[in-house]
Amino acid sequence: MLRHLAKGELTIGELSEPFPMSLAAASKHIRVLEKAGLIRREIRWRTHICHLEAAPLKQAVKELAFYERFWISRLDTLERLLREDHAEPVRPSAFKPSEGDEG
C-alpha cells in the first residue's frame, strides 16, 4: 500500500483495489499504517483520501542502514574465518577408539 501511495494520493478503494481483500480489511490495514504515522488520511466530503508520510520511512531506512553495515561486517568476518579454517591442512584425528568402542 505504501508503494502505491508513493505515486500520489489515493482513496481507500483505490488503495485496496490491487489487493485480494475486502474494503473493511483494507480500512483496518490503513488504520494501522495511520497509527504508525506512515499514512495521513484526509476526508473530502464522504471520500477518505490517503497520503504517504515519508518522514518515518526515512528514519527507518537510516536505522536499518546501521544494522546492514553491522551485519555485513560480521558476515565478512565469518566468511574470512571460514576461508582461513578451510585453508588449513586436515590433520589426522588424535582420537583412537578404546577396546569395546568399536561398532
Secondary structure, DSSP 8 states (H G I E B T S, - for coil): -HHHHTTS-EEHHHHHTTSSS-HHHHHHHHHHHHHTTSEEEEEETTEEEEEE--HHHHHHHHHHHHHHHHHHHHHHHHHHHHHHHHHS----------TT---
